[in-house]
Amino acid sequence: MWGIRGRVVPLAADTAPVRAGSSGAFVGTVWIDGDGTVAAVTRGRRARPAGAHDAQVVDVGSSLVVPGLVDLHNHLAYDTLPLWTEPAQKVPFAHHDSWPRAATYAASTTWPAYAFITAAPQELLAYVETKALVGGTTTIQGSPPMNRPRDGWLVRNVDDESFGTGNRDMVYASVLTATPAALATRANAMRSGSLFVYHCGEGQRGSLVAREYADATAAGCLQSRFVAVHANAVDPVRYADWSHDPGAVAWSPFSNLWLYGQTTDVPALRAAGVTVCLGADWAPSGTKHVLGELKVARIVADHLGWHLTDEDLVRMVTANPGDVLARAWGRQVGRLQAGAVADVVVLHASSSRVDPFRTILRAVEDDVQLVVVDGVPRYATPALADETAMPTPTPVTVGSRAMRVSLTRPDDGTTPLSWDAVVARLEAVRADPRGAITAAQASGAQASGAVSGTASSEPGAEPFLLALDMPTGEGPVGGLPHDLGQVVVPPLQSLVHDADWLASVHGRGFHDGVLDGLGVYYD
């Protein structure tokens, strides 16, 4: 057992919502058991639970100790790419089947992503999962389909996590529009205890994709284990249809405004009892991670005149998705309480007098000091990496900071992997995508057809394979041009919301300047 002492923001079930007169934080210690769960949360600087008399305590002073952040909607395989716009598009896209037909989409998005999953699958995963960790993410939905799914690696993958049971059917997900028969099958699976994360009604209000929500309703999917991703095309009046057994919506305000010029009606969802969670979506039309998406949620809520407190928004990346996932997992994330999964983030706070929820919302990458997943330190300052005995640490430069990340090869989970080797391999693919793709295909590193999603009976017997969860309706694996010389992979994007990325927001997309306000948080 070991502990992290600081200003704890537990978001525990017995403190929701924050009681009057309480800031939501207290000086205390989160105690982590050897099985990767929270053993106890104690108040005060000296209190220790039974069995922790000689346990190590890492004291982070006035910094905040918060639940690991949950990103309930992403497409990780694309998260090396820059923000994308179609130069010829002069009005917002209508829905999710519109922009994949744009003239520059395949060359800007599908082809470079395909180059990396084909020629450097392990390095791609290392890069994008580290990017998530840099923003305090400990659980994420949308990992690329793979032939060796596993419980965790860097961040906890919603789609693959089985908590050691081998049951990979606790969570189902679909990017593509499902048939009524498939929806009925998922409705039955939800009744049996599984969660279903479904892209549903993504587009402008009233566009033809609103029928996806109507089809889900008719199939019996409006249950507590249903997570509708986006649902911004749905008439808000229809959210009330879900109020008998409300589930959740994954809200991605940046992507919604960037592509469609409007977003999901969050107050209407909350009025219907539907849980609202945040997702960063993906790099071509989203923020770097949910720590950035929190700021977008604040900007959009203020712009639209919605009464959402900082605590309301913080819960959208902690307790809210944690409670939703617990309906299938039977295990709690997003809260710091006894028995919960020990996913913890330490954020710098200059004073014990600052409001904890405002501090979390305004935190940037430079404020992330330590990220613990399943009780294991995965990302930290060099001092905290040493103090917590981080396994397999490798140096990584994040913005202007020297940090440490715990990296191993995804195919075995044990062999150390250096950050320099990750970047070098990705840059080699960038330098010669045709040669890298051809060599990978020739060596059998890319199987024909879809990745099965089942583990090999003999680890190491076959190459580690990834697939794209294509949002094009052409999937599951996107195509390449006949002439591989046409494939151009853009420069690797920074792990942080840097000046170049912020500048790329201005004058692009269909947010009408609303998202320009992000720069205030990163000055």
RAUR-V991702 format. One record per residue. RES is the residue in one letter. PSI is psi in whole degrees, 0 to 359 (none if undefined). OMEGA is omega in radians with two decimals (999 if undefined). BURIAL is I if it has 9 or more other C-alpha atoms within 8 Angstrom, else O. Layout:
res	psi	omega	burial
RES	PSI	OMEGA	BURIAL
RES	PSI	OMEGA	BURIAL
This chain:
res	psi	omega	burial
M	144	3.04	I
W	165	-3.05	I
G	155	3.02	I
I	118	-3.08	I
R	134	3.11	I
G	208	3.05	I
R	103	-3.02	I
V	130	3.01	I
V	88	-2.91	I
P	326	-3.01	I
L	33	-3.13	I
A	160	-3.06	I
A	328	-3.10	O
D	5	3.10	O
T	22	-3.08	I
A	125	-0.16	O
P	177	-3.12	O
V	131	-3.10	O
R	151	3.10	O
A	136	3.14	O
G	357	3.13	O
S	143	3.13	O
S	349	-3.06	O
G	0	3.13	I
A	153	3.05	I
F	154	3.05	I
V	124	-3.10	I
G	193	-3.06	I
T	134	2.98	I
V	119	-3.10	I
W	128	-3.04	I
I	124	-3.13	I
D	165	-3.12	I
G	344	3.13	O
D	9	3.09	O
G	18	3.08	I
T	164	3.06	I
V	119	3.13	I
A	320	-3.11	I
A	160	2.97	I
V	116	-3.07	I
T	151	3.10	I
R	148	3.13	I
G	168	-3.06	I
R	345	-3.02	O
R	343	-3.06	O
A	138	3.08	O
R	141	3.08	O
P	169	3.08	O
A	136	3.12	O
G	1	-3.09	O
A	21	-3.05	I
H	318	-3.10	O
D	12	-3.07	O
A	144	3.09	O
Q	141	3.06	O
V	125	3.05	O
V	113	-3.08	I
D	120	-3.10	O
V	15	3.04	I
G	231	-3.10	O
S	0	3.14	I
S	155	-3.12	I
L	137	3.04	I
V	110	-2.96	I
V	162	3.05	I
P	147	3.05	I
G	143	-3.09	I
L	145	-3.11	I
V	125	3.07	I
D	106	-3.01	I
L	8	3.04	I
H	116	3.10	I
N	170	3.00	I
H	86	-2.94	I
L	328	-3.04	I
A	343	-3.09	I
Y	5	-2.93	I
D	16	2.92	I
T	354	-2.92	I
L	159	3.08	I
P	169	3.00	I
L	140	-3.07	I
W	141	2.93	O
T	155	3.06	O
E	113	-3.07	I
P	328	-3.07	O
A	351	-3.07	O
Q	119	-3.07	O
K	347	3.12	O
V	157	-3.14	O
P	148	3.07	I
F	153	-3.09	I
A	319	-3.06	I
H	183	-3.00	I
H	348	3.06	I
D	0	-3.08	O
S	305	-3.01	I
W	332	3.09	I
P	346	3.11	I
R	356	-3.11	O
A	151	-3.00	O
A	323	-3.04	O
T	359	-3.00	O
Y	308	-3.06	I
A	314	-3.10	I
A	327	-3.08	I
S	334	-2.96	I
T	300	-3.05	I
T	311	-3.04	I
W	312	3.12	I
P	323	3.10	I
A	321	3.13	I
Y	322	3.12	I
A	316	-3.11	I
F	316	-3.12	I
I	336	3.14	I
T	311	-2.96	I
A	342	-3.10	I
A	57	-3.06	I
P	320	-3.11	I
Q	317	-3.14	I
E	325	3.07	I
L	310	3.12	I
L	318	-3.14	I
A	318	-3.10	I
Y	310	-3.01	I
V	328	3.10	I
E	326	3.03	I
T	320	3.10	I
K	320	3.09	I
A	315	3.13	I
L	321	-3.12	I
V	331	3.09	I
G	16	3.07	I
G	12	3.14	I
T	130	3.08	I
T	342	3.09	I
T	134	-3.08	I
I	143	3.06	I
Q	142	3.08	I
G	25	3.04	I
S	144	3.14	I
P	141	3.07	I
P	140	-3.08	I
M	160	-3.12	I
N	356	3.07	I
R	67	3.11	I
P	147	-3.10	I
R	165	3.06	O
D	103	3.07	I
G	171	3.00	I
W	280	2.93	O
L	290	3.06	I
V	161	3.12	I
R	123	-3.11	I
N	114	-3.09	I
V	318	-3.03	I
D	332	-3.01	I
D	346	-3.02	I
E	132	3.07	I
S	356	-3.12	I
F	41	3.05	O
G	358	-3.10	O
T	340	-3.04	O
G	358	3.14	O
N	102	-3.12	O
R	9	-3.09	I
D	16	3.09	O
M	332	3.11	I
V	125	2.99	I
Y	151	3.10	I
A	149	3.08	O
S	126	3.04	I
V	325	-3.07	I
L	154	3.13	O
T	127	-3.09	I
A	151	3.07	O
T	161	3.07	O
P	323	3.13	I
A	318	3.13	O
A	321	3.09	O
L	320	3.12	I
A	322	3.08	I
T	318	3.11	O
R	326	3.09	I
A	319	3.10	I
N	321	3.11	O
A	321	3.09	I
M	320	3.10	I
R	333	-3.14	O
S	0	3.03	O
G	354	-3.13	I
S	158	3.03	I
L	146	3.10	I
F	114	3.12	I
V	115	-2.94	I
Y	123	2.98	I
H	118	-2.92	I
C	113	3.06	I
G	48	3.12	I
E	111	3.12	I
G	193	3.12	I
Q	150	-3.14	I
R	127	3.09	I
G	0	3.10	I
S	169	-2.96	I
L	338	-3.12	O
V	353	3.03	I
A	338	3.14	I
R	338	3.11	O
E	323	3.08	I
Y	320	3.10	I
A	319	3.11	O
D	320	3.11	I
A	322	3.10	I
T	312	-3.11	I
A	330	-3.12	O
A	357	3.13	I
G	23	-3.10	I
C	346	-3.08	I
L	81	-3.11	I
Q	176	-3.10	I
S	341	3.13	I
R	17	3.10	I
F	126	3.05	I
V	109	3.10	I
A	122	3.14	I
V	123	3.14	I
H	282	-3.11	I
A	26	-3.11	I
N	346	3.09	I
A	351	-3.03	I
V	137	3.00	I
D	121	-3.09	I
P	334	3.10	I
V	329	-3.06	O
R	343	3.09	O
Y	332	-3.14	I
A	339	3.11	I
D	341	-3.06	O
W	353	-2.96	I
S	344	-3.14	I
H	332	-3.13	O
D	66	-2.92	O
P	139	3.06	I
G	234	-3.04	I
A	156	2.99	I
V	133	3.02	I
A	115	-3.04	I
W	127	3.11	I
S	80	-3.00	I
P	323	-3.13	I
F	308	-3.10	I
S	319	3.13	I
N	312	-3.12	I
L	323	-3.10	I
W	318	-3.06	I
L	322	-2.93	I
Y	348	3.13	I
G	7	3.10	I
Q	168	-3.06	I
T	178	-3.10	I
T	144	3.12	I
D	90	-3.07	O
V	315	3.11	O
P	322	3.13	O
A	321	3.08	I
L	313	-3.11	I
R	323	3.12	I
A	330	3.12	O
A	358	-3.14	I
G	7	-3.14	O
V	133	3.14	I
T	132	3.14	I
V	128	3.12	I
C	160	-3.14	I
L	149	3.00	I
G	140	-3.11	I
A	352	3.13	I
D	264	-3.14	I
W	164	-3.03	I
A	324	-3.11	I
P	338	3.09	I
S	33	-3.10	I
G	178	3.09	I
T	175	-3.08	I
K	327	-3.07	I
H	176	-3.03	I
V	341	3.03	I
L	325	3.03	I
G	321	-3.12	I
E	331	3.06	I
L	318	-3.11	I
K	323	3.07	I
V	318	3.12	I
A	320	3.10	I
R	314	-3.13	I
I	314	-3.08	I
V	318	3.12	I
A	316	3.13	I
D	320	-3.13	I
H	322	-3.09	O
L	0	3.09	O
G	26	3.11	O
W	139	3.10	O
H	90	3.07	O
L	122	3.13	O
T	166	3.05	O
D	323	3.11	I
E	318	3.09	O
D	315	-3.08	O
L	319	3.12	I
V	323	3.11	I
R	336	-3.14	I
M	346	3.09	I
V	10	-3.14	I
T	266	-3.02	I
A	321	-3.10	I
N	301	3.11	I
P	330	3.10	I
G	317	3.12	I
D	322	3.14	I
V	314	3.13	I
L	327	3.14	I
A	337	3.12	I
R	335	3.09	I
A	320	-3.07	I
W	330	-3.01	I
G	16	3.13	O
R	146	-3.03	O
Q	128	2.86	I
V	170	3.08	I
G	0	3.07	I
R	146	3.06	I
L	99	-3.13	I
Q	159	-3.10	I
A	132	3.12	I
G	345	3.12	I
A	159	3.03	I
V	136	-3.05	I
A	72	3.01	I
D	116	-2.95	I
V	144	3.06	I
V	138	3.04	I
V	123	-3.13	I
L	135	3.12	I
H	135	2.99	I
A	129	-3.01	I
S	339	-3.05	O
S	152	3.09	O
S	354	-3.08	O
R	351	-3.09	O
V	149	3.14	I
D	128	-3.04	O
P	321	-3.09	I
F	323	3.04	I
R	321	3.13	I
T	316	3.13	I
I	314	-3.09	I
L	323	-3.08	I
R	355	-3.11	O
A	143	3.06	I
V	180	-3.04	I
E	325	3.14	O
D	344	-3.13	O
D	349	-3.12	I
V	115	-3.06	I
Q	329	-3.08	I
L	135	3.05	I
V	124	-3.13	I
V	127	3.12	I
V	123	3.13	I
D	34	3.11	I
G	1	-3.08	I
V	127	3.08	O
P	124	-3.09	I
R	337	-3.11	I
Y	134	-3.04	I
A	163	2.90	I
T	158	3.13	I
P	321	-3.12	I
A	316	-3.14	O
L	331	3.05	I
A	318	3.10	I
D	315	-3.06	O
E	327	-3.11	O
T	3	-3.14	O
A	50	3.11	O
M	132	3.09	I
P	147	3.08	O
T	56	-3.13	I
P	144	3.02	I
T	140	3.13	I
P	140	3.06	I
V	135	3.09	I
T	123	-3.11	O
V	108	-3.00	I
G	241	3.11	I
S	8	-3.05	O
R	143	2.96	O
A	118	-3.10	I
M	179	3.08	I
R	140	3.05	I
V	142	-3.14	I
S	104	-3.03	I
L	134	2.95	I
T	168	3.10	I
R	131	3.13	I
P	333	-3.05	I
D	335	3.10	O
D	344	3.08	I
G	4	-3.08	O
T	325	-3.09	O
T	123	-3.12	O
P	146	3.13	O
L	129	-3.13	I
S	148	3.11	I
W	322	3.13	I
D	322	3.13	O
A	324	3.10	O
V	307	-3.09	I
V	320	-3.12	I
A	319	-3.14	O
R	317	3.12	I
L	322	3.11	I
E	327	3.09	O
A	321	3.08	I
V	319	3.11	I
R	320	-3.07	I
A	328	-3.10	O
D	71	-3.09	O
P	321	-3.14	I
R	313	3.14	I
G	320	-3.12	O
A	317	3.14	I
I	315	-3.12	I
T	315	-3.14	O
A	319	-3.14	I
A	318	3.13	I
Q	321	-3.12	I
A	328	-3.12	O
S	0	3.12	O
G	12	-3.12	O
A	347	3.08	I
Q	109	3.12	O
A	154	3.07	I
S	146	3.13	O
G	198	-3.03	O
A	151	2.96	O
V	133	-3.02	I
S	331	-3.09	O
G	8	3.10	I
T	147	-3.09	O
A	147	3.04	O
S	144	3.11	I
S	338	3.11	O
E	98	-3.13	O
P	134	-3.12	O
G	351	-3.10	O
A	340	3.13	O
E	158	-3.13	O
P	155	3.07	O
F	122	-3.04	I
L	142	3.01	I
L	159	3.03	I
A	161	3.04	I
L	134	3.00	I
D	75	-2.95	I
M	128	3.04	I
P	33	-3.04	I
T	347	-3.01	I
G	2	-3.13	I
E	357	-2.96	O
G	194	0.16	I
P	342	3.12	I
V	125	-3.09	I
G	155	-3.11	I
G	169	3.07	O
L	158	3.07	O
P	155	3.10	O
H	323	3.10	O
D	102	-3.11	O
L	347	3.07	I
G	345	3.10	O
Q	346	-3.07	O
V	121	3.08	I
V	124	-3.12	I
V	120	-3.10	I
P	164	3.11	O
P	146	3.08	O
L	135	-3.13	O
Q	149	3.11	O
S	154	3.08	O
L	351	-3.04	I
V	166	3.06	I
H	81	-3.05	I
D	180	-3.06	I
A	322	-3.14	O
D	316	-3.14	O
W	316	3.14	I
L	321	3.12	I
A	329	-3.11	O
S	349	3.10	I
V	324	-3.05	I
H	131	3.04	I
G	11	-3.14	O
R	163	-3.11	O
G	188	-3.03	I
F	35	-3.12	I
H	357	3.08	I
D	35	3.07	O
G	354	-3.09	O
V	320	-3.06	I
L	353	3.09	I
D	335	-3.11	I
G	350	3.11	I
L	328	-3.09	I
G	332	-3.13	O
V	325	-3.10	O
Y	340	-3.02	I
Y	7	3.10	O
D	none	999	O
